[in-house]
Amino acid sequence: MAKKDTPENRKQKFINYFWVTMTAVIAICTLIVSISTLGDMMRTRNNRRSVERKIAHLEAKIARDSTFIEQITTSPEFMEQYARETYHMQRKGETVYILE
């Protein structure tokens, strides 16, 4: 016995196709949003690594500069040596020759 194509059967088929279509649309939208979110996560992770490398570099630089500041403020000999080498300073009556 074949089913008759009654209005109720057509209505039920339409409702079934509607929900199948809606489920597919929602699944596709979810997939698109997930892919976009994964891309954002990867970019954020790469940016974070870059920032962490910069932080490590700057912390090392701060440590070197702190050591230098401590040496220059506590050691007059170091301060004199640094001034002579960097700014070509000299004492009165002293002749300095710069060799490069």
mmCIF file as gemmi writes it, N, C-alpha and C atoms, coordinates in Angstrom:
data_model
loop_
_atom_site.group_PDB
_atom_site.id
_atom_site.type_symbol
_atom_site.label_atom_id
_atom_site.label_alt_id
_atom_site.label_comp_id
_atom_site.label_asym_id
_atom_site.label_entity_id
_atom_site.label_seq_id
_atom_site.pdbx_PDB_ins_code
_atom_site.Cartn_x
_atom_site.Cartn_y
_atom_site.Cartn_z
_atom_site.occupancy
_atom_site.B_iso_or_equiv
_atom_site.pdbx_formal_charge
_atom_site.auth_seq_id
_atom_site.auth_asym_id
_atom_site.pdbx_PDB_model_num
ATOM 1 N N . MET Axp A 1 ? 0.809 -1.166 0 1 0 ? 1 A 1
ATOM 2 C CA . MET Axp A 1 ? 0 0 0 1 0 ? 1 A 1
ATOM 3 C C . MET Axp A 1 ? 0.87 1.254 0 1 0 ? 1 A 1
ATOM 4 N N . ALA Axp A 2 ? 0.639 2.107 -0.933 1 0 ? 2 A 1
ATOM 5 C CA . ALA Axp A 2 ? 1.397 3.346 -1.053 1 0 ? 2 A 1
ATOM 6 C C . ALA Axp A 2 ? 0.702 4.421 -0.235 1 0 ? 2 A 1
ATOM 7 N N . LYS Axp A 3 ? 1.521 5.272 0.371 1 0 ? 3 A 1
ATOM 8 C CA . LYS Axp A 3 ? 0.967 6.375 1.146 1 0 ? 3 A 1
ATOM 9 C C . LYS Axp A 3 ? 0.398 7.408 0.2 1 0 ? 3 A 1
ATOM 10 N N . LYS Axp A 4 ? -0.704 7.941 0.589 1 0 ? 4 A 1
ATOM 11 C CA . LYS Axp A 4 ? -1.306 8.983 -0.226 1 0 ? 4 A 1
ATOM 12 C C . LYS Axp A 4 ? -0.651 10.309 0.108 1 0 ? 4 A 1
ATOM 13 N N . ASP Axp A 5 ? -0.559 11.159 -0.881 1 0 ? 5 A 1
ATOM 14 C CA . ASP Axp A 5 ? 0.056 12.483 -0.697 1 0 ? 5 A 1
ATOM 15 C C . ASP Axp A 5 ? -1.016 13.441 -0.182 1 0 ? 5 A 1
ATOM 16 N N . THR Axp A 6 ? -1.26 13.312 1.089 1 0 ? 6 A 1
ATOM 17 C CA . THR Axp A 6 ? -2.284 14.152 1.713 1 0 ? 6 A 1
ATOM 18 C C . THR Axp A 6 ? -1.646 15.446 2.188 1 0 ? 6 A 1
ATOM 19 N N . PRO Axp A 7 ? -2.439 16.456 2.46 1 0 ? 7 A 1
ATOM 20 C CA . PRO Axp A 7 ? -1.884 17.716 2.963 1 0 ? 7 A 1
ATOM 21 C C . PRO Axp A 7 ? -1.119 17.545 4.275 1 0 ? 7 A 1
ATOM 22 N N . GLU Axp A 8 ? -1.556 16.625 5.11 1 0 ? 8 A 1
ATOM 23 C CA . GLU Axp A 8 ? -0.84 16.38 6.375 1 0 ? 8 A 1
ATOM 24 C C . GLU Axp A 8 ? 0.537 15.792 6.112 1 0 ? 8 A 1
ATOM 25 N N . ASN Axp A 9 ? 0.638 14.858 5.153 1 0 ? 9 A 1
ATOM 26 C CA . ASN Axp A 9 ? 1.933 14.262 4.808 1 0 ? 9 A 1
ATOM 27 C C . ASN Axp A 9 ? 2.87 15.316 4.222 1 0 ? 9 A 1
ATOM 28 N N . ARG Axp A 10 ? 2.335 16.186 3.353 1 0 ? 10 A 1
ATOM 29 C CA . ARG Axp A 10 ? 3.157 17.26 2.778 1 0 ? 10 A 1
ATOM 30 C C . ARG Axp A 10 ? 3.638 18.214 3.879 1 0 ? 10 A 1
ATOM 31 N N . LYS Axp A 11 ? 2.751 18.522 4.794 1 0 ? 11 A 1
ATOM 32 C CA . LYS Axp A 11 ? 3.113 19.406 5.899 1 0 ? 11 A 1
ATOM 33 C C . LYS Axp A 11 ? 4.201 18.768 6.768 1 0 ? 11 A 1
ATOM 34 N N . GLN Axp A 12 ? 4.069 17.482 7.047 1 0 ? 12 A 1
ATOM 35 C CA . GLN Axp A 12 ? 5.074 16.781 7.865 1 0 ? 12 A 1
ATOM 36 C C . GLN Axp A 12 ? 6.417 16.733 7.137 1 0 ? 12 A 1
ATOM 37 N N . LYS Axp A 13 ? 6.424 16.5 5.803 1 0 ? 13 A 1
ATOM 38 C CA . LYS Axp A 13 ? 7.664 16.493 5.021 1 0 ? 13 A 1
ATOM 39 C C . LYS Axp A 13 ? 8.323 17.874 5.061 1 0 ? 13 A 1
ATOM 40 N N . PHE Axp A 14 ? 7.505 18.912 4.923 1 0 ? 14 A 1
ATOM 41 C CA . PHE Axp A 14 ? 8.032 20.275 4.971 1 0 ? 14 A 1
ATOM 42 C C . PHE Axp A 14 ? 8.686 20.559 6.324 1 0 ? 14 A 1
ATOM 43 N N . ILE Axp A 15 ? 8.021 20.157 7.398 1 0 ? 15 A 1
ATOM 44 C CA . ILE Axp A 15 ? 8.572 20.364 8.745 1 0 ? 15 A 1
ATOM 45 C C . ILE Axp A 15 ? 9.871 19.588 8.907 1 0 ? 15 A 1
ATOM 46 N N . ASN Axp A 16 ? 9.927 18.367 8.421 1 0 ? 16 A 1
ATOM 47 C CA . ASN Axp A 16 ? 11.159 17.559 8.506 1 0 ? 16 A 1
ATOM 48 C C . ASN Axp A 16 ? 12.295 18.217 7.714 1 0 ? 16 A 1
ATOM 49 N N . TYR Axp A 17 ? 12.026 18.654 6.482 1 0 ? 17 A 1
ATOM 50 C CA . TYR Axp A 17 ? 13.048 19.321 5.666 1 0 ? 17 A 1
ATOM 51 C C . TYR Axp A 17 ? 13.489 20.633 6.313 1 0 ? 17 A 1
ATOM 52 N N . PHE Axp A 18 ? 12.547 21.357 6.888 1 0 ? 18 A 1
ATOM 53 C CA . PHE Axp A 18 ? 12.871 22.62 7.564 1 0 ? 18 A 1
ATOM 54 C C . PHE Axp A 18 ? 13.865 22.379 8.695 1 0 ? 18 A 1
ATOM 55 N N . TRP Axp A 19 ? 13.579 21.393 9.552 1 0 ? 19 A 1
ATOM 56 C CA . TRP Axp A 19 ? 14.469 21.147 10.693 1 0 ? 19 A 1
ATOM 57 C C . TRP Axp A 19 ? 15.822 20.588 10.254 1 0 ? 19 A 1
ATOM 58 N N . VAL Axp A 20 ? 15.839 19.765 9.249 1 0 ? 20 A 1
ATOM 59 C CA . VAL Axp A 20 ? 17.115 19.257 8.72 1 0 ? 20 A 1
ATOM 60 C C . VAL Axp A 20 ? 17.937 20.42 8.167 1 0 ? 20 A 1
ATOM 61 N N . THR Axp A 21 ? 17.273 21.309 7.428 1 0 ? 21 A 1
ATOM 62 C CA . THR Axp A 21 ? 17.961 22.472 6.866 1 0 ? 21 A 1
ATOM 63 C C . THR Axp A 21 ? 18.459 23.398 7.973 1 0 ? 21 A 1
ATOM 64 N N . MET Axp A 22 ? 17.635 23.656 8.972 1 0 ? 22 A 1
ATOM 65 C CA . MET Axp A 22 ? 18.047 24.521 10.091 1 0 ? 22 A 1
ATOM 66 C C . MET Axp A 22 ? 19.231 23.92 10.852 1 0 ? 22 A 1
ATOM 67 N N . THR Axp A 23 ? 19.2 22.618 11.076 1 0 ? 23 A 1
ATOM 68 C CA . THR Axp A 23 ? 20.302 21.944 11.76 1 0 ? 23 A 1
ATOM 69 C C . THR Axp A 23 ? 21.586 22.078 10.95 1 0 ? 23 A 1
ATOM 70 N N . ALA Axp A 24 ? 21.497 21.908 9.635 1 0 ? 24 A 1
ATOM 71 C CA . ALA Axp A 24 ? 22.68 22.048 8.778 1 0 ? 24 A 1
ATOM 72 C C . ALA Axp A 24 ? 23.207 23.479 8.806 1 0 ? 24 A 1
ATOM 73 N N . VAL Axp A 25 ? 22.318 24.463 8.753 1 0 ? 25 A 1
ATOM 74 C CA . VAL Axp A 25 ? 22.748 25.871 8.79 1 0 ? 25 A 1
ATOM 75 C C . VAL Axp A 25 ? 23.431 26.18 10.113 1 0 ? 25 A 1
ATOM 76 N N . ILE Axp A 26 ? 22.862 25.731 11.211 1 0 ? 26 A 1
ATOM 77 C CA . ILE Axp A 26 ? 23.467 25.964 12.529 1 0 ? 26 A 1
ATOM 78 C C . ILE Axp A 26 ? 24.83 25.277 12.631 1 0 ? 26 A 1
ATOM 79 N N . ALA Axp A 27 ? 24.915 24.051 12.11 1 0 ? 27 A 1
ATOM 80 C CA . ALA Axp A 27 ? 26.195 23.327 12.146 1 0 ? 27 A 1
ATOM 81 C C . ALA Axp A 27 ? 27.256 24.07 11.337 1 0 ? 27 A 1
ATOM 82 N N . ILE Axp A 28 ? 26.892 24.581 10.166 1 0 ? 28 A 1
ATOM 83 C CA . ILE Axp A 28 ? 27.849 25.317 9.325 1 0 ? 28 A 1
ATOM 84 C C . ILE Axp A 28 ? 28.275 26.613 10.006 1 0 ? 28 A 1
ATOM 85 N N . CYS Axp A 29 ? 27.315 27.335 10.589 1 0 ? 29 A 1
ATOM 86 C CA . CYS Axp A 29 ? 27.661 28.58 11.303 1 0 ? 29 A 1
ATOM 87 C C . CYS Axp A 29 ? 28.584 28.291 12.481 1 0 ? 29 A 1
ATOM 88 N N . THR Axp A 30 ? 28.307 27.232 13.215 1 0 ? 30 A 1
ATOM 89 C CA . THR Axp A 30 ? 29.152 26.851 14.34 1 0 ? 30 A 1
ATOM 90 C C . THR Axp A 30 ? 30.563 26.519 13.865 1 0 ? 30 A 1
ATOM 91 N N . LEU Axp A 31 ? 30.673 25.817 12.774 1 0 ? 31 A 1
ATOM 92 C CA . LEU Axp A 31 ? 31.974 25.469 12.214 1 0 ? 31 A 1
ATOM 93 C C . LEU Axp A 31 ? 32.743 26.724 11.798 1 0 ? 31 A 1
ATOM 94 N N . ILE Axp A 32 ? 32.074 27.662 11.154 1 0 ? 32 A 1
ATOM 95 C CA . ILE Axp A 32 ? 32.727 28.909 10.719 1 0 ? 32 A 1
ATOM 96 C C . ILE Axp A 32 ? 33.23 29.698 11.924 1 0 ? 32 A 1
ATOM 97 N N . VAL Axp A 33 ? 32.391 29.82 12.944 1 0 ? 33 A 1
ATOM 98 C CA . VAL Axp A 33 ? 32.793 30.564 14.145 1 0 ? 33 A 1
ATOM 99 C C . VAL Axp A 33 ? 33.949 29.862 14.848 1 0 ? 33 A 1
ATOM 100 N N . SER Axp A 34 ? 33.92 28.537 14.894 1 0 ? 34 A 1
ATOM 101 C CA . SER Axp A 34 ? 34.996 27.778 15.536 1 0 ? 34 A 1
ATOM 102 C C . SER Axp A 34 ? 36.317 27.978 14.813 1 0 ? 34 A 1
ATOM 103 N N . ILE Axp A 35 ? 36.29 27.937 13.496 1 0 ? 35 A 1
ATOM 104 C CA . ILE Axp A 35 ? 37.521 28.14 12.72 1 0 ? 35 A 1
ATOM 105 C C . ILE Axp A 35 ? 38.059 29.544 12.947 1 0 ? 35 A 1
ATOM 106 N N . SER Axp A 36 ? 37.168 30.522 12.952 1 0 ? 36 A 1
ATOM 107 C CA . SER Axp A 36 ? 37.586 31.899 13.2 1 0 ? 36 A 1
ATOM 108 C C . SER Axp A 36 ? 38.199 32.04 14.589 1 0 ? 36 A 1
ATOM 109 N N . THR Axp A 37 ? 37.589 31.414 15.567 1 0 ? 37 A 1
ATOM 110 C CA . THR Axp A 37 ? 38.099 31.479 16.933 1 0 ? 37 A 1
ATOM 111 C C . THR Axp A 37 ? 39.459 30.805 17.04 1 0 ? 37 A 1
ATOM 112 N N . LEU Axp A 38 ? 39.644 29.689 16.367 1 0 ? 38 A 1
ATOM 113 C CA . LEU Axp A 38 ? 40.946 29.021 16.391 1 0 ? 38 A 1
ATOM 114 C C . LEU Axp A 38 ? 42.029 29.901 15.771 1 0 ? 38 A 1
ATOM 115 N N . GLY Axp A 39 ? 41.686 30.594 14.685 1 0 ? 39 A 1
ATOM 116 C CA . GLY Axp A 39 ? 42.643 31.514 14.065 1 0 ? 39 A 1
ATOM 117 C C . GLY Axp A 39 ? 43.022 32.638 15.022 1 0 ? 39 A 1
ATOM 118 N N . ASP Axp A 40 ? 42.026 33.174 15.712 1 0 ? 40 A 1
ATOM 119 C CA . ASP Axp A 40 ? 42.306 34.23 16.698 1 0 ? 40 A 1
ATOM 120 C C . ASP Axp A 40 ? 43.186 33.704 17.824 1 0 ? 40 A 1
ATOM 121 N N . MET Axp A 41 ? 42.92 32.482 18.262 1 0 ? 41 A 1
ATOM 122 C CA . MET Axp A 41 ? 43.732 31.893 19.335 1 0 ? 41 A 1
ATOM 123 C C . MET Axp A 41 ? 45.182 31.729 18.898 1 0 ? 41 A 1
ATOM 124 N N . MET Axp A 42 ? 45.406 31.306 17.675 1 0 ? 42 A 1
ATOM 125 C CA . MET Axp A 42 ? 46.773 31.123 17.178 1 0 ? 42 A 1
ATOM 126 C C . MET Axp A 42 ? 47.499 32.465 17.091 1 0 ? 42 A 1
ATOM 127 N N . ARG Axp A 43 ? 46.811 33.489 16.566 1 0 ? 43 A 1
ATOM 128 C CA . ARG Axp A 43 ? 47.435 34.817 16.491 1 0 ? 43 A 1
ATOM 129 C C . ARG Axp A 43 ? 47.753 35.347 17.885 1 0 ? 43 A 1
ATOM 130 N N . THR Axp A 44 ? 46.848 35.152 18.806 1 0 ? 44 A 1
ATOM 131 C CA . THR Axp A 44 ? 47.066 35.613 20.176 1 0 ? 44 A 1
ATOM 132 C C . THR Axp A 44 ? 48.24 34.87 20.813 1 0 ? 44 A 1
ATOM 133 N N . ARG Axp A 45 ? 48.333 33.572 20.576 1 0 ? 45 A 1
ATOM 134 C CA . ARG Axp A 45 ? 49.439 32.787 21.127 1 0 ? 45 A 1
ATOM 135 C C . ARG Axp A 45 ? 50.775 33.27 20.552 1 0 ? 45 A 1
ATOM 136 N N . ASN Axp A 46 ? 50.819 33.548 19.245 1 0 ? 46 A 1
ATOM 137 C CA . ASN Axp A 46 ? 52.054 34.044 18.637 1 0 ? 46 A 1
ATOM 138 C C . ASN Axp A 46 ? 52.417 35.42 19.185 1 0 ? 46 A 1
ATOM 139 N N . ASN Axp A 47 ? 51.416 36.292 19.346 1 0 ? 47 A 1
ATOM 140 C CA . ASN Axp A 47 ? 51.681 37.614 19.92 1 0 ? 47 A 1
ATOM 141 C C . ASN Axp A 47 ? 52.19 37.493 21.35 1 0 ? 47 A 1
ATOM 142 N N . ARG Axp A 48 ? 51.615 36.567 22.102 1 0 ? 48 A 1
ATOM 143 C CA . ARG Axp A 48 ? 52.043 36.375 23.486 1 0 ? 48 A 1
ATOM 144 C C . ARG Axp A 48 ? 53.498 35.921 23.546 1 0 ? 48 A 1
ATOM 145 N N . ARG Axp A 49 ? 53.861 34.983 22.692 1 0 ? 49 A 1
ATOM 146 C CA . ARG Axp A 49 ? 55.264 34.516 22.661 1 0 ? 49 A 1
ATOM 147 C C . ARG Axp A 49 ? 56.209 35.663 22.321 1 0 ? 49 A 1
ATOM 148 N N . SER Axp A 50 ? 55.805 36.479 21.361 1 0 ? 50 A 1
ATOM 149 C CA . SER Axp A 50 ? 56.622 37.621 20.975 1 0 ? 50 A 1
ATOM 150 C C . SER Axp A 50 ? 56.788 38.587 22.14 1 0 ? 50 A 1
ATOM 151 N N . VAL Axp A 51 ? 55.701 38.872 22.839 1 0 ? 51 A 1
ATOM 152 C CA . VAL Axp A 51 ? 55.757 39.788 23.978 1 0 ? 51 A 1
ATOM 153 C C . VAL Axp A 51 ? 56.607 39.18 25.103 1 0 ? 51 A 1
ATOM 154 N N . GLU Axp A 52 ? 56.49 37.879 25.331 1 0 ? 52 A 1
ATOM 155 C CA . GLU Axp A 52 ? 57.287 37.234 26.37 1 0 ? 52 A 1
ATOM 156 C C . GLU Axp A 52 ? 58.783 37.31 26.039 1 0 ? 52 A 1
ATOM 157 N N . ARG Axp A 53 ? 59.133 37.161 24.748 1 0 ? 53 A 1
ATOM 158 C CA . ARG Axp A 53 ? 60.55 37.295 24.358 1 0 ? 53 A 1
ATOM 159 C C . ARG Axp A 53 ? 61.03 38.722 24.599 1 0 ? 53 A 1
ATOM 160 N N . LYS Axp A 54 ? 60.193 39.706 24.256 1 0 ? 54 A 1
ATOM 161 C CA . LYS Axp A 54 ? 60.57 41.103 24.493 1 0 ? 54 A 1
ATOM 162 C C . LYS Axp A 54 ? 60.74 41.378 25.979 1 0 ? 54 A 1
ATOM 163 N N . ILE Axp A 55 ? 59.846 40.825 26.809 1 0 ? 55 A 1
ATOM 164 C CA . ILE Axp A 55 ? 59.943 41.012 28.25 1 0 ? 55 A 1
ATOM 165 C C . ILE Axp A 55 ? 61.244 40.423 28.769 1 0 ? 55 A 1
ATOM 166 N N . ALA Axp A 56 ? 61.596 39.217 28.323 1 0 ? 56 A 1
ATOM 167 C CA . ALA Axp A 56 ? 62.84 38.585 28.763 1 0 ? 56 A 1
ATOM 168 C C . ALA Axp A 56 ? 64.045 39.43 28.358 1 0 ? 56 A 1
ATOM 169 N N . HIS Axp A 57 ? 64.023 39.945 27.123 1 0 ? 57 A 1
ATOM 170 C CA . HIS Axp A 57 ? 65.122 40.786 26.65 1 0 ? 57 A 1
ATOM 171 C C . HIS Axp A 57 ? 65.238 42.054 27.492 1 0 ? 57 A 1
ATOM 172 N N . LEU Axp A 58 ? 64.104 42.692 27.765 1 0 ? 58 A 1
ATOM 173 C CA . LEU Axp A 58 ? 64.126 43.937 28.54 1 0 ? 58 A 1
ATOM 174 C C . LEU Axp A 58 ? 64.519 43.688 29.994 1 0 ? 58 A 1
ATOM 175 N N . GLU Axp A 59 ? 64.109 42.547 30.563 1 0 ? 59 A 1
ATOM 176 C CA . GLU Axp A 59 ? 64.528 42.223 31.928 1 0 ? 59 A 1
ATOM 177 C C . GLU Axp A 59 ? 66.035 42.017 31.999 1 0 ? 59 A 1
ATOM 178 N N . ALA Axp A 60 ? 66.608 41.37 30.982 1 0 ? 60 A 1
ATOM 179 C CA . ALA Axp A 60 ? 68.057 41.195 30.937 1 0 ? 60 A 1
ATOM 180 C C . ALA Axp A 60 ? 68.748 42.551 30.823 1 0 ? 60 A 1
ATOM 181 N N . LYS Axp A 61 ? 68.197 43.419 30.002 1 0 ? 61 A 1
ATOM 182 C CA . LYS Axp A 61 ? 68.758 44.761 29.842 1 0 ? 61 A 1
ATOM 183 C C . LYS Axp A 61 ? 68.662 45.545 31.149 1 0 ? 61 A 1
ATOM 184 N N . ILE Axp A 62 ? 67.559 45.421 31.855 1 0 ? 62 A 1
ATOM 185 C CA . ILE Axp A 62 ? 67.405 46.09 33.148 1 0 ? 62 A 1
ATOM 186 C C . ILE Axp A 62 ? 68.442 45.583 34.132 1 0 ? 62 A 1
ATOM 187 N N . ALA Axp A 63 ? 68.692 44.275 34.132 1 0 ? 63 A 1
ATOM 188 C CA . ALA Axp A 63 ? 69.693 43.7 35.035 1 0 ? 63 A 1
ATOM 189 C C . ALA Axp A 63 ? 71.083 44.257 34.716 1 0 ? 63 A 1
ATOM 190 N N . ARG Axp A 64 ? 71.432 44.342 33.412 1 0 ? 64 A 1
ATOM 191 C CA . ARG Axp A 64 ? 72.741 44.898 33.03 1 0 ? 64 A 1
ATOM 192 C C . ARG Axp A 64 ? 72.844 46.362 33.446 1 0 ? 64 A 1
ATOM 193 N N . ASP Axp A 65 ? 71.774 47.127 33.18 1 0 ? 65 A 1
ATOM 194 C CA . ASP Axp A 65 ? 71.8 48.547 33.527 1 0 ? 65 A 1
ATOM 195 C C . ASP Axp A 65 ? 71.852 48.756 35.033 1 0 ? 65 A 1
ATOM 196 N N . SER Axp A 66 ? 71.169 47.921 35.792 1 0 ? 66 A 1
ATOM 197 C CA . SER Axp A 66 ? 71.201 48.033 37.254 1 0 ? 66 A 1
ATOM 198 C C . SER Axp A 66 ? 72.603 47.769 37.778 1 0 ? 66 A 1
ATOM 199 N N . THR Axp A 67 ? 73.263 46.762 37.214 1 0 ? 67 A 1
ATOM 200 C CA . THR Axp A 67 ? 74.64 46.47 37.611 1 0 ? 67 A 1
ATOM 201 C C . THR Axp A 67 ? 75.547 47.645 37.27 1 0 ? 67 A 1
ATOM 202 N N . PHE Axp A 68 ? 75.358 48.214 36.08 1 0 ? 68 A 1
ATOM 203 C CA . PHE Axp A 68 ? 76.169 49.355 35.662 1 0 ? 68 A 1
ATOM 204 C C . PHE Axp A 68 ? 75.943 50.545 36.596 1 0 ? 68 A 1
ATOM 205 N N . ILE Axp A 69 ? 74.688 50.833 36.924 1 0 ? 69 A 1
ATOM 206 C CA . ILE Axp A 69 ? 74.378 51.964 37.815 1 0 ? 69 A 1
ATOM 207 C C . ILE Axp A 69 ? 74.998 51.74 39.193 1 0 ? 69 A 1
ATOM 208 N N . GLU Axp A 70 ? 74.908 50.512 39.672 1 0 ? 70 A 1
ATOM 209 C CA . GLU Axp A 70 ? 75.499 50.226 40.981 1 0 ? 70 A 1
ATOM 210 C C . GLU Axp A 70 ? 77.012 50.428 40.943 1 0 ? 70 A 1
ATOM 211 N N . GLN Axp A 71 ? 77.666 49.96 39.892 1 0 ? 71 A 1
ATOM 212 C CA . GLN Axp A 71 ? 79.116 50.115 39.776 1 0 ? 71 A 1
ATOM 213 C C . GLN Axp A 71 ? 79.502 51.588 39.67 1 0 ? 71 A 1
ATOM 214 N N . ILE Axp A 72 ? 78.786 52.344 38.867 1 0 ? 72 A 1
ATOM 215 C CA . ILE Axp A 72 ? 79.176 53.729 38.627 1 0 ? 72 A 1
ATOM 216 C C . ILE Axp A 72 ? 78.912 54.602 39.853 1 0 ? 72 A 1
ATOM 217 N N . THR Axp A 73 ? 77.923 54.225 40.685 1 0 ? 73 A 1
ATOM 218 C CA . THR Axp A 73 ? 77.633 55.036 41.871 1 0 ? 73 A 1
ATOM 219 C C . THR Axp A 73 ? 78.471 54.636 43.073 1 0 ? 73 A 1
ATOM 220 N N . THR Axp A 74 ? 79.005 53.427 43.105 1 0 ? 74 A 1
ATOM 221 C CA . THR Axp A 74 ? 79.761 52.98 44.281 1 0 ? 74 A 1
ATOM 222 C C . THR Axp A 74 ? 81.267 52.948 44.057 1 0 ? 74 A 1
ATOM 223 N N . SER Axp A 75 ? 81.713 52.958 42.834 1 0 ? 75 A 1
ATOM 224 C CA . SER Axp A 75 ? 83.142 52.83 42.56 1 0 ? 75 A 1
ATOM 225 C C . SER Axp A 75 ? 83.654 54.061 41.805 1 0 ? 75 A 1
ATOM 226 N N . PRO Axp A 76 ? 84.408 54.927 42.495 1 0 ? 76 A 1
ATOM 227 C CA . PRO Axp A 76 ? 84.968 56.098 41.81 1 0 ? 76 A 1
ATOM 228 C C . PRO Axp A 76 ? 85.936 55.715 40.68 1 0 ? 76 A 1
ATOM 229 N N . GLU Axp A 77 ? 86.659 54.619 40.873 1 0 ? 77 A 1
ATOM 230 C CA . GLU Axp A 77 ? 87.595 54.177 39.826 1 0 ? 77 A 1
ATOM 231 C C . GLU Axp A 77 ? 86.831 53.796 38.554 1 0 ? 77 A 1
ATOM 232 N N . PHE Axp A 78 ? 85.733 53.083 38.725 1 0 ? 78 A 1
ATOM 233 C CA . PHE Axp A 78 ? 84.93 52.694 37.562 1 0 ? 78 A 1
ATOM 234 C C . PHE Axp A 78 ? 84.342 53.927 36.886 1 0 ? 78 A 1
ATOM 235 N N . MET Axp A 79 ? 83.883 54.89 37.687 1 0 ? 79 A 1
ATOM 236 C CA . MET Axp A 79 ? 83.299 56.101 37.122 1 0 ? 79 A 1
ATOM 237 C C . MET Axp A 79 ? 84.336 56.866 36.309 1 0 ? 79 A 1
ATOM 238 N N . GLU Axp A 80 ? 85.553 56.953 36.843 1 0 ? 80 A 1
ATOM 239 C CA . GLU Axp A 80 ? 86.617 57.658 36.12 1 0 ? 80 A 1
ATOM 240 C C . GLU Axp A 80 ? 86.962 56.927 34.824 1 0 ? 80 A 1
ATOM 241 N N . GLN Axp A 81 ? 87.093 55.611 34.914 1 0 ? 81 A 1
ATOM 242 C CA . GLN Axp A 81 ? 87.415 54.83 33.717 1 0 ? 81 A 1
ATOM 243 C C . GLN Axp A 81 ? 86.319 54.992 32.665 1 0 ? 81 A 1
ATOM 244 N N . TYR Axp A 82 ? 85.076 54.932 33.077 1 0 ? 82 A 1
ATOM 245 C CA . TYR Axp A 82 ? 83.962 55.071 32.135 1 0 ? 82 A 1
ATOM 246 C C . TYR Axp A 82 ? 83.96 56.461 31.493 1 0 ? 82 A 1
ATOM 247 N N . ALA Axp A 83 ? 84.171 57.503 32.293 1 0 ? 83 A 1
ATOM 248 C CA . ALA Axp A 83 ? 84.181 58.868 31.764 1 0 ? 83 A 1
ATOM 249 C C . ALA Axp A 83 ? 85.323 59.069 30.78 1 0 ? 83 A 1
ATOM 250 N N . ARG Axp A 84 ? 86.472 58.53 31.098 1 0 ? 84 A 1
ATOM 251 C CA . ARG Axp A 84 ? 87.625 58.666 30.206 1 0 ? 84 A 1
ATOM 252 C C . ARG Axp A 84 ? 87.376 57.942 28.877 1 0 ? 84 A 1
ATOM 253 N N . GLU Axp A 85 ? 86.842 56.723 28.952 1 0 ? 85 A 1
ATOM 254 C CA . GLU Axp A 85 ? 86.638 55.94 27.732 1 0 ? 85 A 1
ATOM 255 C C . GLU Axp A 85 ? 85.477 56.469 26.889 1 0 ? 85 A 1
ATOM 256 N N . THR Axp A 86 ? 84.392 56.861 27.53 1 0 ? 86 A 1
ATOM 257 C CA . THR Axp A 86 ? 83.193 57.236 26.798 1 0 ? 86 A 1
ATOM 258 C C . THR Axp A 86 ? 83.224 58.68 26.322 1 0 ? 86 A 1
ATOM 259 N N . TYR Axp A 87 ? 83.641 59.579 27.209 1 0 ? 87 A 1
ATOM 260 C CA . TYR Axp A 87 ? 83.575 61.013 26.9 1 0 ? 87 A 1
ATOM 261 C C . TYR Axp A 87 ? 84.947 61.628 26.627 1 0 ? 87 A 1
ATOM 262 N N . HIS Axp A 88 ? 85.976 60.802 26.537 1 0 ? 88 A 1
ATOM 263 C CA . HIS Axp A 88 ? 87.342 61.239 26.24 1 0 ? 88 A 1
ATOM 264 C C . HIS Axp A 88 ? 87.793 62.354 27.204 1 0 ? 88 A 1
ATOM 265 N N . MET Axp A 89 ? 87.503 62.154 28.464 1 0 ? 89 A 1
ATOM 266 C CA . MET Axp A 89 ? 87.872 63.141 29.475 1 0 ? 89 A 1
ATOM 267 C C . MET Axp A 89 ? 89.336 62.933 29.862 1 0 ? 89 A 1
ATOM 268 N N . GLN Axp A 90 ? 89.915 63.993 30.391 1 0 ? 90 A 1
ATOM 269 C CA . GLN Axp A 90 ? 91.315 63.927 30.804 1 0 ? 90 A 1
ATOM 270 C C . GLN Axp A 90 ? 91.537 64.86 31.985 1 0 ? 90 A 1
ATOM 271 N N . ARG Axp A 91 ? 92.636 64.608 32.675 1 0 ? 91 A 1
ATOM 272 C CA . ARG Axp A 91 ? 92.995 65.477 33.788 1 0 ? 91 A 1
ATOM 273 C C . ARG Axp A 91 ? 93.799 66.643 33.238 1 0 ? 91 A 1
ATOM 274 N N . LYS Axp A 92 ? 93.936 67.699 34.045 1 0 ? 92 A 1
ATOM 275 C CA . LYS Axp A 92 ? 94.731 68.859 33.623 1 0 ? 92 A 1
ATOM 276 C C . LYS Axp A 92 ? 96.179 68.429 33.425 1 0 ? 92 A 1
ATOM 277 N N . GLY Axp A 93 ? 96.737 68.899 32.333 1 0 ? 93 A 1
ATOM 278 C CA . GLY Axp A 93 ? 98.136 68.607 32.04 1 0 ? 93 A 1
ATOM 279 C C . GLY Axp A 93 ? 98.353 67.234 31.429 1 0 ? 93 A 1
ATOM 280 N N . GLU Axp A 94 ? 97.308 66.496 31.2 1 0 ? 94 A 1
ATOM 281 C CA . GLU Axp A 94 ? 97.424 65.15 30.659 1 0 ? 94 A 1
ATOM 282 C C . GLU Axp A 94 ? 97.096 65.195 29.173 1 0 ? 94 A 1
ATOM 283 N N . THR Axp A 95 ? 97.844 64.437 28.363 1 0 ? 95 A 1
ATOM 284 C CA . THR Axp A 95 ? 97.573 64.355 26.938 1 0 ? 95 A 1
ATOM 285 C C . THR Axp A 95 ? 97.005 62.978 26.628 1 0 ? 95 A 1
ATOM 286 N N . VAL Axp A 96 ? 95.891 62.994 25.91 1 0 ? 96 A 1
ATOM 287 C CA . VAL Axp A 96 ? 95.224 61.735 25.586 1 0 ? 96 A 1
ATOM 288 C C . VAL Axp A 96 ? 95.289 61.548 24.07 1 0 ? 96 A 1
ATOM 289 N N . TYR Axp A 97 ? 95.718 60.368 23.667 1 0 ? 97 A 1
ATOM 290 C CA . TYR Axp A 97 ? 95.732 60.022 22.255 1 0 ? 97 A 1
ATOM 291 C C . TYR Axp A 97 ? 94.65 58.964 22.023 1 0 ? 97 A 1
ATOM 292 N N . ILE Axp A 98 ? 93.807 59.224 21.045 1 0 ? 98 A 1
ATOM 293 C CA . ILE Axp A 98 ? 92.705 58.303 20.746 1 0 ? 98 A 1
ATOM 294 C C . ILE Axp A 98 ? 93.104 57.477 19.53 1 0 ? 98 A 1
ATOM 295 N N . LEU Axp A 99 ? 93.143 56.171 19.729 1 0 ? 99 A 1
ATOM 296 C CA . LEU Axp A 99 ? 93.468 55.243 18.65 1 0 ? 99 A 1
ATOM 297 C C . LEU Axp A 99 ? 92.202 54.482 18.29 1 0 ? 99 A 1
ATOM 298 N N . GLU Axp A 100 ? 91.93 54.443 17.003 1 0 ? 100 A 1
ATOM 299 C CA . GLU Axp A 100 ? 90.742 53.711 16.578 1 0 ? 100 A 1
ATOM 300 C C . GLU Axp A 100 ? 91.13 52.578 15.673 1 0 ? 100 A 1
